[in-house]
Amino acid sequence: MNQRIVLRTGEALVEGDASYLCAEPEIVIGELDGPVGQALATLLGNQVKGHTRVFAILNSDVQVRPATLMVSKVTVRDARYTNILMGTVQAAIANGVLDAVRAGYIPKEKSSDLGIIYSVWLDPGVLQEEKVDHDALFRIHREATVKVIQKAMAGEPTINWLLEHQNEVDHYFHRLGVDGKL
């Protein structure tokens, strides 16, 4: 694939059985010599307390390709939360990126030329759990990573789908507010 991938976006939602077992990533993917690469470098070099940006890694010194920068949507204030985010979830995202390359969603020959900025959400409710199911948390975030990359690379949802289904899709939290439950 010789076509440039300047900037693609995606979002996904994968939920599990427990309320804290939810992944809702939002990503941008693009060439490292374009706007995504510039943003990735800026984010990495401009660290913010409570929102540390780290690369997705398989383990301490094994970074995945495409380079994937995790950015937390939640302000991190707790060591236990940090350990889950920078352990189970980080490993799940790294594995999901490689799964997406293996599945062909990201062209293997472009894997060193692309960067991903991955906005990660780990439910703060995980801190209320006495025993966190790390295997389930890993599976959910890994699955969500593959799904969000697939959607971004395929340009999903398309504008035609959105226009056709606009009035059929309810925003969950809007509906809760309308129904008086929020």
C-alpha positions as CSV (number, residue, x, y, z in Angstrom):
1,M,0.0,0.0,0.0
2,N,1.7,3.2,-1.2
3,Q,-1.2,5.5,-0.4
4,R,-0.5,8.0,2.4
5,I,-2.5,7.7,5.5
6,V,-2.5,11.4,6.6
7,L,-5.1,11.3,9.4
8,R,-7.9,8.9,10.2
9,T,-10.1,8.8,13.3
10,G,-12.0,6.2,15.1
11,E,-14.0,5.4,18.2
12,A,-15.3,2.2,19.7
13,L,-17.1,0.8,22.7
14,V,-16.7,-2.7,24.1
15,E,-18.4,-3.6,27.4
16,G,-18.1,-6.6,29.7
17,D,-20.2,-8.1,32.5
18,A,-19.1,-5.8,35.3
19,S,-19.6,-2.0,35.2
20,Y,-15.8,-1.4,35.3
21,L,-15.3,-3.7,32.3
22,C,-15.7,-1.2,29.6
23,A,-13.3,0.2,27.0
24,E,-14.2,3.3,24.9
25,P,-11.1,4.3,22.9
26,E,-10.8,7.2,20.5
27,I,-7.9,7.3,18.2
28,V,-6.1,9.1,15.4
29,I,-3.8,7.2,13.0
30,G,-1.5,8.8,10.5
31,E,1.9,9.0,9.0
32,L,4.7,10.0,11.4
33,D,5.9,12.6,9.0
34,G,2.5,14.3,9.0
35,P,0.1,16.0,11.5
36,V,-0.3,12.8,13.6
37,G,3.5,12.5,14.1
38,Q,3.7,16.1,15.1
39,A,0.9,15.7,17.6
40,L,2.4,12.5,19.0
41,A,5.8,14.1,19.5
42,T,4.2,17.2,21.1
43,L,2.1,15.1,23.5
44,L,5.0,13.0,24.5
45,G,7.2,16.0,25.2
46,N,4.5,18.0,27.0
47,Q,3.6,15.8,29.9
48,V,0.8,16.8,32.2
49,K,0.4,15.7,35.8
50,G,-2.4,13.2,36.1
51,H,-2.4,12.6,32.4
52,T,1.0,11.0,31.7
53,R,1.4,9.9,28.1
54,V,3.1,6.6,27.5
55,F,3.7,4.3,24.6
56,A,1.8,1.0,24.4
57,I,4.3,-1.7,25.2
58,L,4.2,-5.5,25.5
59,N,6.6,-5.3,28.4
60,S,9.1,-2.8,29.9
61,D,11.2,-2.4,26.8
62,V,9.1,-3.9,24.0
63,Q,7.3,-1.1,22.2
64,V,4.8,-2.0,19.5
65,R,4.5,-0.8,15.9
66,P,2.9,1.4,14.9
67,A,4.1,3.6,17.7
68,T,1.0,4.0,19.9
69,L,0.8,6.8,22.5
70,M,-1.7,6.3,25.2
71,V,-3.4,9.4,26.7
72,S,-5.7,8.9,29.7
73,K,-9.2,10.4,29.6
74,V,-9.3,10.2,33.4
75,T,-7.0,12.2,35.7
76,V,-4.8,9.6,37.4
77,R,-4.5,10.2,41.1
78,D,-4.2,6.7,42.6
79,A,-1.3,4.2,42.5
80,R,-3.6,1.2,42.1
81,Y,-5.4,2.9,39.1
82,T,-1.9,3.7,37.6
83,N,-0.8,0.1,38.0
84,I,-4.0,-1.2,36.2
85,L,-3.8,1.4,33.5
86,M,0.0,1.0,32.9
87,G,-0.2,-2.8,33.3
88,T,-3.2,-4.7,32.2
89,V,-4.7,-2.0,30.0
90,Q,-1.4,-1.0,28.4
91,A,-0.5,-4.6,27.6
92,A,-4.0,-5.1,26.1
93,I,-3.7,-2.1,23.9
94,A,-0.3,-3.2,22.7
95,N,-1.6,-6.7,21.9
96,G,-4.6,-5.2,20.1
97,V,-2.4,-3.0,17.9
98,L,-0.5,-6.1,16.8
99,D,-3.7,-8.0,16.3
100,A,-4.9,-5.2,14.0
101,V,-1.7,-5.4,12.0
102,R,-2.0,-9.2,11.8
103,A,-5.6,-8.9,10.6
104,G,-4.6,-6.5,7.9
105,Y,-6.4,-3.4,9.2
106,I,-3.0,-1.7,9.3
107,P,-0.8,-2.5,6.4
108,K,2.3,-4.4,7.8
109,E,4.6,-2.5,5.4
110,K,3.4,0.8,6.9
111,S,3.7,-0.2,10.6
112,S,6.9,1.7,11.1
113,D,5.7,4.8,9.3
114,L,2.4,5.3,11.2
115,G,1.6,6.6,14.6
116,I,-1.5,6.2,16.8
117,I,-2.7,8.5,19.5
118,Y,-4.9,6.4,21.7
119,S,-7.3,8.2,24.1
120,V,-7.9,5.5,26.7
121,W,-10.7,5.3,29.2
122,L,-10.4,3.1,32.3
123,D,-13.5,3.3,34.4
124,P,-12.5,4.9,37.8
125,G,-15.0,2.5,39.3
126,V,-12.3,-0.2,39.0
127,L,-10.9,1.2,42.3
128,Q,-14.1,0.1,44.1
129,E,-13.6,-3.5,43.1
130,E,-12.0,-5.7,45.7
131,K,-10.9,-8.3,43.1
132,V,-10.4,-6.9,39.6
133,D,-10.8,-9.5,36.8
134,H,-7.5,-8.6,35.0
135,D,-8.1,-11.3,32.3
136,A,-11.5,-9.8,31.4
137,L,-10.1,-6.3,31.5
138,F,-7.3,-7.3,29.2
139,R,-9.7,-9.0,26.7
140,I,-12.1,-6.0,26.7
141,H,-9.4,-3.4,26.0
142,R,-7.6,-5.7,23.4
143,E,-10.9,-6.2,21.6
144,A,-11.7,-2.5,21.7
145,T,-8.3,-1.7,20.3
146,V,-8.8,-3.9,17.3
147,K,-12.3,-2.6,16.8
148,V,-11.3,1.1,16.9
149,I,-8.4,0.6,14.5
150,Q,-10.6,-1.3,12.1
151,K,-13.2,1.4,12.1
152,A,-10.6,4.2,11.7
153,M,-8.9,2.5,8.8
154,A,-12.2,1.7,7.1
155,G,-13.6,5.2,7.6
156,E,-16.6,3.9,9.6
157,P,-19.2,4.9,10.1
158,T,-19.5,6.4,6.6
159,I,-21.3,9.6,6.0
160,N,-24.0,7.7,4.1
161,W,-24.6,5.4,7.0
162,L,-24.7,8.3,9.4
163,L,-27.3,10.2,7.3
164,E,-29.4,7.1,6.9
165,H,-29.4,6.1,10.6
166,Q,-29.1,9.5,12.3
167,N,-32.6,9.4,13.8
168,E,-32.3,5.8,14.9
169,V,-29.3,6.2,17.1
170,D,-29.8,7.5,20.7
171,H,-27.0,8.8,22.8
172,Y,-27.1,6.7,26.0
173,F,-26.5,9.5,28.5
174,H,-28.9,11.9,26.7
175,R,-31.6,9.2,26.9
176,L,-30.9,8.7,30.6
177,G,-31.3,12.5,31.1
178,V,-34.6,12.6,29.2
179,D,-35.9,9.6,31.1
180,G,-35.0,11.3,34.4
181,K,-32.5,8.7,35.5
182,L,-29.4,10.8,35.3
